[in-house]
């Protein structure tokens, strides 16, 4: 006990020494290194449908949709009968949503829906061929 330490009651354990600055730095570096390693790891998430570049859909009332997505999935062209739209991808609750102005295309697994000008153009659309499924990969974090 040094002269600067307050008196200790009899039988009380000696206080543990404070960690040195070097020890604190070492602990911080190890934690940072572990977090960097963990961010590079991927683990399988929920199963999702793999959407191919072209998907043909059969819809209610005998309607059909043909969807052709760009390789980077940043836009899609949808053909419904004699009408065609090329739409950019936007954020949405569906697996993929493409929209511009009053027209929106929703792709969710093997299902699709197209609306334009406040009306549903094609609903209850199902892919005419089964689509592959795989787990979506996501970053593993502690």
C-alpha positions, -999 to +999 in steps of 0.1 A: +000+000+000+014+034-009+010+066+010-016+078-015-040+049-010-069+053+014-068+031+045-084-004+040-105-021+066-089-051+082-094-083+063-105-065+031-089-079-001-063-058-018-077-038-048-068-052-082-044-030-101-059-009-129-051-023-164-021-006-180-026+015-211-007-011-231-030-039-219-061-018-228-047-012-263-040-049-267-076-058-257-090-032-281-068-045-310-078-081-304-115-071-303-112-051-336-094-080-353-120-105-343-148-082-355-131-078-389-128-115-393-164-121-385-177-095-410-161-115-439-180-146-430-212-155-447-239-178-434-271-191-451-302-172-443-338-178-453-345-197-485-353-174-514-363-179-551-336-173-577-352-151-603-338-158-638-333-132-665-366-141-682-397-153-665-431-162-682-462-159-660-497-172-664-522-149-647-559-149-638-584-144-667-560-160-691-536-130-691-498-136-695-468-116-684-433-118-698-406-103-676-371-097-688-346-085-661-312-070-669-282-090-657-277-067-628-314-066-620-315-028-620-343-027-645-369-050-661-391-050-692-426-064-687-449-073-715-486-077-709-505-084-741-496-056-765-483-033-738-447-031-727-429-011-699-393-008-690-391+000-653-362+007-629-358-013-597-369+004-565-371-006-528-402-025-518-416-052-496-416-077-525-385-097-534-380-073-563-401-043-572-398-023-604-416+010-607-418+043-625-446+069-623-479+051-619-467+017-631-453-010-607-442-046-612-439-068-581-419-101-582-421-123-552-409-159-556-429-175-583-456-148-581-460-115-599-484-086-601-485-056-625-504-024-618-506+008-638-526+040-635-543+028-603-555-004-619-543-040-616-532-050-651-523-086-642-529-103-609-524-137-593-496-144-618-475-176-614-444-186-632-451-212-659-420-232-649-408-239-614-380-216-602-350-227-583-346-219-546-315-214-525-307-199-491-299-162-493-263-156-480-259-129-453-230-116-433-224-134-400-221-110-371-215-115-335 
